[in-house]
Amino acid sequence: MKTRHKTKQIQKKSNLLKSNLAIPFSILFSAFPMLTSSNAVSAEADAPSAIQPIMIIDPAIEQREIHEAAIDTESFEVGLFTGTLAVEEFSPHVIHGLTASYHLMNRTLLQFNFLQTDVGRVTAEKLAARSLLKDSDREFVHYNIMMGYNLFPGKSFYGRKHKFHSSIYLFAGAGMTDFAGNSSFTPVIASSYRVVLTDWLTWSLDFKDYIFERDFQNDKKQTHNLEFSSSFNFLF
């Protein structure tokens, strides 16, 4: 009896020990998958990410060739101008004339001008209410030759789409003036803003000062006679 009793006690202790050992192992085995998965995640996070190649997109843009009008092979210009002429002490009058130019070098220009008009009444005539000049003496005829230098070559922009070659010229020269029954040597100074519109056409805006000595009604003096005009010129 005592032997059986001891055997049962030993079996109970053995079963209790097994149950106590089984609990930690079950916890350990249940936590092992979680540990392995977390290690795998951390390993993936620590692993260097693969470098993706960068794709460069090269757009197929067709370059357009832009042609700008310019004076390249052309050397001569011939045109007509119109504007106003203010003869000193006389009323301003509309003028028309002829101009011809020859491009000597890149920035120099030789120019010939001719104009003819009939001037208005002098101030003294308005005050006296009578004519002091014959009708034939009112004819103003002038011609000159000038040399011009391109001070400011460049480009002019008109809006966003229009661009033209342009220049500002300074001229100096001399000519002859027939007016009021006298023929006088006439120095001339001038400035011109010139724009190349096409390969065969230019436009200019001109200011000229004709300086000559005038003998009128026993009053002999040097006069400045101002012209403001515009011209269109054909290139060839």
C-alpha positions as CSV (number, residue, x, y, z in Angstrom):
1,M,0.0,0.0,0.0
2,K,2.7,2.4,1.0
3,T,4.6,1.6,-2.2
4,R,1.5,2.3,-4.4
5,H,0.9,5.5,-2.5
6,K,4.5,6.7,-3.2
7,T,4.2,5.7,-6.8
8,K,1.1,7.9,-7.2
9,Q,2.8,10.8,-5.5
10,I,5.8,10.5,-7.8
11,Q,3.5,10.4,-10.9
12,K,1.6,13.5,-9.7
13,K,4.8,15.4,-9.2
14,S,6.0,14.3,-12.6
15,N,2.8,15.4,-14.3
16,L,2.9,18.8,-12.4
17,L,6.5,19.4,-13.6
18,K,5.6,18.6,-17.2
19,S,2.7,21.0,-17.1
20,N,4.9,23.7,-15.6
21,L,7.5,23.2,-18.3
22,A,5.0,23.0,-21.1
23,I,3.6,26.6,-20.4
24,P,7.0,28.4,-21.0
25,F,7.7,26.4,-24.1
26,S,4.3,27.0,-25.6
27,I,4.8,30.8,-25.0
28,L,8.2,30.6,-26.5
29,F,7.1,28.7,-29.6
30,S,4.1,31.0,-30.1
31,A,6.3,34.1,-29.9
32,F,8.9,32.7,-32.3
33,P,7.0,33.5,-35.5
34,M,6.4,37.0,-34.4
35,L,10.1,37.5,-33.7
36,T,11.1,36.0,-37.0
37,S,8.6,38.2,-38.9
38,S,9.8,41.4,-37.0
39,N,13.4,40.5,-37.8
40,A,12.5,40.1,-41.5
41,V,10.7,43.5,-41.5
42,S,13.7,45.2,-39.9
43,A,16.0,43.4,-42.3
44,E,14.0,44.7,-45.2
45,A,14.0,48.2,-43.7
46,D,17.7,48.1,-43.2
47,A,18.4,46.7,-46.7
48,P,19.4,49.4,-49.2
49,S,16.6,50.3,-51.6
50,A,17.2,49.5,-55.2
51,I,18.0,52.7,-57.3
52,Q,15.5,53.2,-60.1
53,P,17.0,54.5,-63.4
54,I,16.0,58.1,-64.3
55,M,14.2,58.4,-67.6
56,I,15.1,61.6,-69.5
57,I,12.4,62.7,-71.9
58,D,13.8,64.6,-74.8
59,P,11.0,66.5,-76.5
60,A,11.3,66.6,-80.3
61,I,11.1,70.3,-80.8
62,E,11.7,71.5,-84.3
63,Q,13.8,74.6,-84.4
64,R,12.4,77.2,-86.7
65,E,14.8,79.4,-88.8
66,I,13.8,83.1,-88.3
67,H,14.7,85.4,-91.1
68,E,15.3,89.1,-90.2
69,A,15.3,91.7,-92.9
70,A,18.7,93.5,-93.1
71,I,20.8,95.4,-95.5
72,D,23.4,92.8,-96.5
73,T,24.2,92.8,-100.3
74,E,22.2,95.9,-101.1
75,S,24.1,99.2,-101.5
76,F,21.7,101.7,-103.0
77,E,18.5,103.3,-101.7
78,V,16.1,105.5,-103.6
79,G,13.0,107.0,-102.2
80,L,10.5,109.8,-101.8
81,F,10.0,111.9,-98.7
82,T,7.3,114.2,-97.4
83,G,7.0,116.5,-94.4
84,T,7.0,120.1,-93.3
85,L,9.6,122.9,-93.8
86,A,9.7,125.9,-91.5
87,V,11.6,128.7,-93.3
88,E,12.6,131.2,-90.6
89,E,10.0,134.0,-90.3
90,F,7.7,132.2,-92.8
91,S,4.8,129.9,-92.2
92,P,5.5,126.2,-92.3
93,H,4.7,124.5,-95.6
94,V,4.3,120.9,-96.8
95,I,7.3,119.7,-98.8
96,H,8.0,116.7,-101.1
97,G,11.3,115.5,-102.2
98,L,13.6,112.9,-103.6
99,T,16.4,111.1,-101.7
100,A,19.1,108.7,-102.8
101,S,21.7,106.9,-100.7
102,Y,24.8,104.8,-101.2
103,H,26.1,102.6,-98.3
104,L,29.9,103.1,-98.4
105,M,30.7,100.8,-95.5
106,N,29.0,99.1,-92.7
107,R,28.2,102.3,-90.8
108,T,28.7,105.1,-93.3
109,L,26.2,106.5,-95.8
110,L,26.5,109.0,-98.6
111,Q,23.1,110.7,-99.3
112,F,21.7,113.1,-101.9
113,N,18.5,115.1,-101.3
114,F,16.4,117.3,-103.5
115,L,13.2,119.2,-102.5
116,Q,11.0,121.9,-103.9
117,T,8.1,123.8,-102.4
118,D,6.4,127.2,-102.2
119,V,6.6,128.9,-98.8
120,G,3.9,130.7,-97.1
121,R,3.7,134.3,-96.0
122,V,6.3,136.1,-93.9
123,T,5.3,137.6,-90.6
124,A,5.7,141.1,-91.9
125,E,3.3,140.4,-94.7
126,K,0.7,139.3,-92.2
127,L,1.1,142.4,-90.2
128,A,1.2,144.7,-93.3
129,A,-1.6,142.9,-95.0
130,R,0.2,143.0,-98.3
131,S,2.6,140.8,-100.2
132,L,6.4,141.6,-100.0
133,L,7.5,138.8,-102.4
134,K,6.7,137.9,-105.9
135,D,5.0,134.6,-106.5
136,S,8.1,133.4,-108.3
137,D,10.3,134.3,-105.3
138,R,8.3,132.1,-103.0
139,E,9.6,129.0,-104.6
140,F,12.1,127.2,-102.3
141,V,14.5,124.9,-104.1
142,H,17.2,123.0,-102.3
143,Y,19.6,120.2,-103.0
144,N,22.5,118.8,-100.9
145,I,25.0,115.9,-100.4
146,M,25.5,114.6,-96.9
147,M,27.7,112.0,-95.2
148,G,26.0,110.0,-92.5
149,Y,27.4,107.8,-89.7
150,N,25.4,105.1,-87.9
151,L,25.7,106.1,-84.2
152,F,23.4,103.5,-82.7
153,P,22.8,100.3,-84.7
154,G,20.3,97.9,-83.1
155,K,16.8,96.5,-83.3
156,S,13.4,98.0,-82.7
157,F,10.5,96.0,-81.3
158,Y,6.8,96.7,-82.3
159,G,4.6,94.5,-80.1
160,R,5.6,91.0,-79.2
161,K,5.9,89.6,-82.7
162,H,7.6,92.2,-84.8
163,K,11.3,93.0,-84.6
164,F,13.3,95.1,-87.1
165,H,16.9,96.2,-87.6
166,S,17.1,99.9,-87.0
167,S,19.7,102.7,-86.7
168,I,20.1,106.3,-85.7
169,Y,22.3,108.3,-88.1
170,L,23.9,111.6,-87.7
171,F,24.5,113.6,-91.0
172,A,26.5,116.6,-92.0
173,G,26.9,118.1,-95.5
174,A,26.2,121.1,-97.7
175,G,24.2,122.2,-100.7
176,M,22.6,125.1,-102.4
177,T,19.3,126.9,-101.8
178,D,17.4,129.1,-104.2
179,F,14.9,131.3,-102.4
180,A,13.6,134.9,-102.6
181,G,15.7,135.7,-105.6
182,N,18.9,134.6,-104.0
183,S,21.1,131.5,-104.4
184,S,22.9,130.6,-101.2
185,F,25.5,128.1,-100.1
186,T,23.8,126.0,-97.4
187,P,25.5,123.8,-94.7
188,V,23.1,121.1,-93.5
189,I,23.1,119.0,-90.3
190,A,20.6,116.2,-89.8
191,S,19.6,113.2,-87.8
192,S,17.7,110.1,-89.0
193,Y,15.9,107.2,-87.4
194,R,15.9,104.4,-90.0
195,V,14.2,101.0,-89.9
196,V,14.7,98.1,-92.3
197,L,11.2,96.8,-93.0
198,T,12.0,94.1,-95.6
199,D,15.0,93.1,-97.7
200,W,13.9,95.7,-100.3
201,L,12.3,98.5,-98.3
202,T,13.3,100.9,-95.5
203,W,11.5,103.7,-93.6
204,S,13.1,106.7,-92.1
205,L,12.1,109.6,-89.9
206,D,14.4,112.7,-90.5
207,F,15.2,116.0,-89.0
208,K,17.3,118.6,-90.9
209,D,18.5,122.1,-90.4
210,Y,19.3,124.2,-93.5
211,I,21.6,127.1,-92.5
212,F,22.0,129.8,-95.1
213,E,22.4,133.6,-95.2
214,R,19.3,135.4,-96.5
215,D,19.0,138.9,-97.9
216,F,15.4,139.9,-97.6
217,Q,14.0,143.5,-97.5
218,N,17.5,144.9,-96.8
219,D,17.7,142.5,-93.9
220,K,20.8,140.2,-94.4
221,K,21.2,137.5,-91.7
222,Q,21.9,133.9,-91.2
223,T,18.8,131.7,-90.8
224,H,18.0,128.2,-89.6
225,N,15.3,126.5,-91.6
226,L,14.0,123.3,-90.1
227,E,12.6,120.3,-91.9
228,F,10.7,117.3,-90.3
229,S,10.0,114.6,-92.8
230,S,9.5,110.8,-93.4
231,S,10.5,108.7,-96.3
232,F,10.2,105.2,-97.8
233,N,13.2,103.9,-99.7
234,F,13.7,101.0,-102.1
235,L,16.8,98.9,-101.7
236,F,18.7,97.4,-104.5
